[in-house]
Amino acid sequence: MSKHDKPAKHVHVDLEQALSKEEIGRYLADIGQRLINEGSFTIKQGQESYEINPTGHIELELQYKTKGEKNTFEIEIQWKTGVDHSFEIS
């Protein structure tokens, strides 16, 4: 693989569901509390489950867009597995 080849993208969970504001708030609050208290959370869909365990250099992206009457707010958390961005001064 050359340095210009990108690894294949694997979408593990892709869920779109209509929920109330309160239900969405509870999902987000639960994710936040699990990240604070445990450092990770688990997503289960059908028989599959995935532990989401952000480590190292973690980036947060918030995006709000409008297109006509449609409004979209997206939250993205991104990190690279196996990459240690820590450093030490001695």
N, C-alpha and C positions, 0 to 999 in steps of 0.2 A: 504494500500500500504506500503510495507516495504521500508526501506531506500535503498535497492538494486534495486527496481523496478524503471524504468525510465518512465516518462510521454510519451504518444504517440506523434510521430512527425507528424505535419501537414504542408504539402507543400501548400502554398497559391498561389504562382505564380511560374511557371516554364517555362521560355521562352528562346528559343535559336533561334537566328536570324542572318542572314548574313547582315552585315552593313559595310559601308566604315569607314576608320579610322576617318574621319571628323565627321561622324554621332555618332560614339562611343565617340569621344572627347566631342561632344556637350551634350550627355546624362550625361557623367561623370561631366562635368562642371556645368550643370544644377543641378544635385544632390548636388554637392559641394556648389554652391551658395545658394541653398535652405537650406541646413544644417547651413551655416554661418548666413544667414539672418533671417530664420524662425525657425530653430532648428528641422525641419522635412521636409519630402517630401511625395508625394502620388504616388503610383503605381496603374494604372488602366489597367485591362485586361478584355475585354468583359463588362459585367454588374457589375463586382466586382471591388472594389477599396480598397486599404489598405494604411493607413497612417503609414509611417515609422518614428518613433519618438524615436531615441536612447536617453536614459537617464541614469543617475547614472554612474557607472563604465563601460566605453565603450572600447572595445578592437578592434584593427585593425590588420588584418592579410593580408599580401601580400605574394603571392606564385608564383614563376616562375618555370615551369617544361618543360623538353623536353623529348620526346620519339621518337627516330628516327627523322623523318622530322616534327613531330607535336610539336608545341610550345604552351604552355598554361600559361596565366597570370591570376591569380584569386585575387579578392579583397573581403574580408569578414569583415563585421562589426558585432560585437556581443555584446549583453548586456542582462541583466536579468531584466524582468519587476517586479516591486514591491520590488526590493532590493535596499536599500539605503546604499551606501558605504561611505557616508560622515561622517566626524567626527569633533569634536570641541574641542579645548583646551582653557580652561579658567582659 
